Amino acid sequence: MNDLIKVDESGKPTAKELYEFLSPNDKSHYSRWAKTNIEDNEFYQKGVDWWGFATVANGNETKDYKLTIEFSKHLCMLSRTERGKQARNYFIEVEKRYKKIASPETVSLQAKAKNAEARLINARRKDAEFLLEVAKQSKTLSSESRELLTINAVERIAGEGFLPRPKVDKLYSATDIAEENGLSPNMVGRIATKNNLKIDQYGITVLDQSASSAKQIPSFRYNEAGRQALLKAIADA
C-alpha cells in the first residue's frame, strides 16, 4: 500500500499532512481549518481523538495535531472532494493493517518471538560469564587460551565473530603423538610430565570436554618444539 499520507508507528497522521493532501493548492488556510474542524469540533475530543503539539519550520512556530484514524476519516468526509474520498479509503486500509498488527494472534506471536529472543540472550550471557570466570580463575591455562576464552565470551554476547584471534602455531595433542608412536595417550602424558615438558616453551594448556562428564578439563597441546622434545623423550624412555 502506497503511503498517500504519512502516519506514525501506530497509524496516526498529523493534521498538517492531511490538510496538505486534501487542499494541495490552498495551504494558507490551514490554521483556520484546524481550529474549525479540530479544536472547535464538539464531537471529537482533545486527548481522545486528537492531540496538539507545536512544530517549528523556517523559524516559525506552527500548531499541529496527531489524529486518530477514525477522526481522520471523518475529516476526509467533510472535504466532499475526490481527494477526500481517496484519503478516506487510504485510512480504511491503514486501519485494517494496524488492526491486523494488533490482533491477538499477532500479539501472541510477537510475544513468543520476544520471549525466545530474551532466552537466547540470557543463555549467551550465562555462557559468556562462564567463559570469563574460567579465564579468570584457571591457574593452568596459557595466556593464549585465556585470551581466546575472553574473545569467545565477548562474541557470545555480540552474536558474531569479529575480534582477531591470537596467532597460534600448529598444535599436537597427546593422542596425536601417541598414535604417531604406537603408544597410549596416558603413556605420552606420563613421559611429558616426567620430563617437565608441559611448559609454555613447548605449548599451551586448553580446555577439553571430559569423556565421562559435561565438565571441561585442562589439556596440554604441544607446539612443534614440544613435539620434537617429546619424541626425543619417548625414544630415550
C-alpha positions, 0 to 999 in steps of 0.5 A, a space after each residue: 500500500 502506497 503511503 498517500 499520507 504519512 502516519 506514525 508507528 501506530 497509524 496516526 497522521 498529523 493534521 498538517 499532512 492531511 490538510 496538505 493532501 486534501 487542499 494541495 493548492 490552498 495551504 494558507 488556510 490551514 490554521 483556520 481549518 484546524 481550529 474549525 474542524 479540530 479544536 472547535 469540533 464538539 464531537 471529537 475530543 482533545 486527548 481522545 481523538 486528537 492531540 496538539 503539539 507545536 512544530 517549528 519550520 523556517 523559524 516559525 512556530 506552527 500548531 499541529 495535531 496527531 489524529 486518530 484514524 477514525 477522526 481522520 476519516 471523518 475529516 476526509 468526509 467533510 472535504 466532499 472532494 475526490 481527494 477526500 474520498 481517496 484519503 478516506 479509503 487510504 485510512 480504511 486500509 491503514 486501519 485494517 493493517 494496524 488492526 491486523 498488527 494488533 490482533 491477538 494472534 499477532 500479539 501472541 506471536 510477537 510475544 513468543 518471538 520476544 520471549 525466545 529472543 530474551 532466552 537466547 540472550 540470557 543463555 549467551 550471557 550465562 555462557 559468556 560469564 562462564 567463559 570469563 570466570 574460567 579465564 579468570 580463575 584457571 591457574 593452568 591455562 596459557 595466556 593464549 587460551 585465556 585470551 581466546 576464552 575472553 574473545 569467545 565470551 565477548 562474541 557470545 554476547 555480540 552474536 558474531 565473530 569479529 575480534 582477531 584471534 591470537 596467532 597460534 602455531 600448529 598444535 599436537 595433542 597427546 593422542 596425536 603423538 601417541 598414535 604417531 608412536 604406537 603408544 597410549 595417550 596416558 603413556 605420552 602424558 606420563 613421559 611429558 610430565 616426567 620430563 617437565 615438558 608441559 611448559 609454555 616453551 613447548 605449548 599451551 594448556 586448553 580446555 577439553 570436554 571430559 569423556 565421562 562428564 559435561 565438565 571441561 578439563 585442562 589439556 596440554 597441546 604441544 607446539 612443534 618444539 614440544 613435539 620434537 622434545 617429546 619424541 626425543 623423550 619417548 625414544 630415550 624412555 
